Amino acid sequence: MQNGIHFIAGLPRSGSTLLAGILRQNPRFHAGMTSPVGAMYMALQTAMSRRNEAAVFIDDEQRQALLKGLFTSYYEKVHTEKLVFDTNRAWCTKLPALTRLFPAARVICCVRNIGWVMDSVERLLRRNAFELSGMFGYDAGGTVYTRVNRMAANDGLVGYALDALREAFFSEHAEKLILVEYQALTRAPQDTLRHLYTMLNEPYFEHDFENVEYAAEDFDVALGTRGLHTVRRRVEWVERPTILPPELFARFANDMFWRSPDAARRPVPVIRFGG
């Protein structure tokens, strides 16, 4: 891709849509919510696997060319003019391939205290009190406990993303990651973006943190979860108590593994509020 590509991944409800909304203010950048490229990438991988008897005619060089061509084709209208930021939480599981496809690419992972991630989803569901969310299969009989347990499962909304992040964080390609904590992005957006630009070797653009716009109303309505990808116009930190039962919120108190000074096997930059 002529102007390059980076990836946005990490945990849900942790600032990835907000970050995309900020980055897209830069006329040199293209960024958005979860794109279909990740799903198409995995479908193409499956089609080229031994599940397809004709895959015997495809060698590794062809596989690599086809997968890279997917990005080039999808972003054909923008990649000649803009640096692309493609969002999908699955990218953390594809670091060995992405490193070979795009050696200069970084994976920006938005992260947050897991209890607050769960709280944010539950708060959103209660805001849409008369509509069932597709995130839980439109199940009308669930409780906050069943919803949080489903999200925390290995194939759940949060559990999958957390496992994918762990996989990347402890991998041999961990140096490709840049972790951005939600508190840093919302409490000190300018400092956070300056750090990020430096790590991406990009000239800084003066963003307007009072007028960030991003919404995907049609997508959110179709999922039965209005506001899922809507960001506030002003970037700010909002202090509030949790709406989760105390023991449920406390269950995730020790899951911020990236904060442990001895956690990473390789240096992984983490942009945190206050340093």
Protein Blocks (a to p, Z undefined) as FASTA:
>chain_A
ZZbpaddedjehiopmmmmmmmmmpmkbccddddfklmmmmmmmmmmmmklmklmmpcfk
lmmmmmmmmmmmmmmmmmmmbccddddfklmmmmmmmmmmmmmbccddddddfklmmmmm
mmmmmmmmmbccfkloopakbcfklmmmmmmpmkbmklmmmmmmmmmmmmmklmmpccdd
fklmmmmmmlmmmmmmmmnopacddddfklccdddfklmmmnopghklcccfbacddddd
dfbdfklmmmmmmmmmmlpmklpmbdcddddehZZ
